[in-house]
Amino acid sequence: MAVHSPGARLTRVNGSPRRARRTGEREHVQAEVEDLAQDAVQLGLGYPKGPLGWGDQLGAARILAILQAQLAVTGDPRYRPSAWLARRVALGLPLTMPEAAR
């Protein structure tokens, strides 16, 4: 029998550290690269959506809440939500919407 950490199964689906890193990485990349990453996951792996598309389907607020809960339970900084994700939730913006030109 496998031993799981708190909320590990739910985290794998909804709030993985990988997703936290991905949303943090979005703060530092251009829209073209973001689109390429989305397309790479869809075309290269045959997934129906890229990671941010899945995030939109699950809901950014839900992902943020899961990451915050995981951080509170584990204290592990891998679960620290990015400022980008928190900002998107506060503004009610989808994860797939490109950043405004600066």
N, C-alpha and C positions, 0 to 999 in steps of 0.2 A: 504494500500500500504506500502510495506516494504521500509525503508530508508537504503540505502547502503552507505558505505564509499567509497572514491575514488578508483575506480578499483576493488571493492570488488568481483564482479563476476569473472573477469579475474583472480584475485589473488587466488580465491578458486580453480581454475583449475590448474594454472601454477606456481604460486609463493607464496604459502601459508606460513605463519609463521611456520607451522608444517614442511614443507619441508626445510626451513632454519635451523630449529633446527635439523632435521634428518641429513642434510649434515654436520652440526657442530658436531653432535654426532659421525659421522663416523671418525672424527679425533682421537677418543679415544677408538675405539673398534677393535677387531681382525676380520680377514676375515671370520672365522667360524661363529662368531656371526652375522656378516653382512649377510651372506648367510642364516642363520637361520631366520633373520628378513624378508628378501625377501620372503623366502618360507612360513613363517607364514602368511603373507598378502595374498599370492597367494592361499595357501591351506585353511587357516582358514577362510578367508573372501570370497573366491571364485573369487578373482580378477584375470584378465588375466596376470597382471604384478605386481611386488612389487613397492614400491615408487621410488626406484632408476631406475628401468626399465622404469617407466613412465617418469622419468626425462631424461633418454637417448632419449626416443622417442620425447619428447618436445624440447630437446636440452639444454645442460647446459648453453650455452651462453644466450639463451632466458630467462631461469629461473633467471640467474644472473642479466640480464638487468631489468627484472620485479621487482625483489627484490630491486635493487638499486633505481628504479623509485618510488616504494612504500615508501622506506625510505625517499627519497627526498620530497615526497608530504606530508607524515604524520609525519615524524620525529620520528616515533615509532621504538624503537630499536628491536622490534620483527622481523622487516623486514631486519635487518642487515645481509647481506650474510656472510657465514662463510669463513674463510681463505681457508679451504679445497675446497670449491666450486670455489672460485676465482682462486686458483692454478690449479684446473682441467681445467677450461676454458682457462687459459693462456697457458697451456701445450697441449691443444686439446685432453685431455683424456676423455673417457666415464666415467660416474658416476659408472657404474657397474664393472669397471676394478679394481681388488684387488690392494691394496698398495704393493709396492715392499718390500720384506723382509728386515728388518733392522739389 
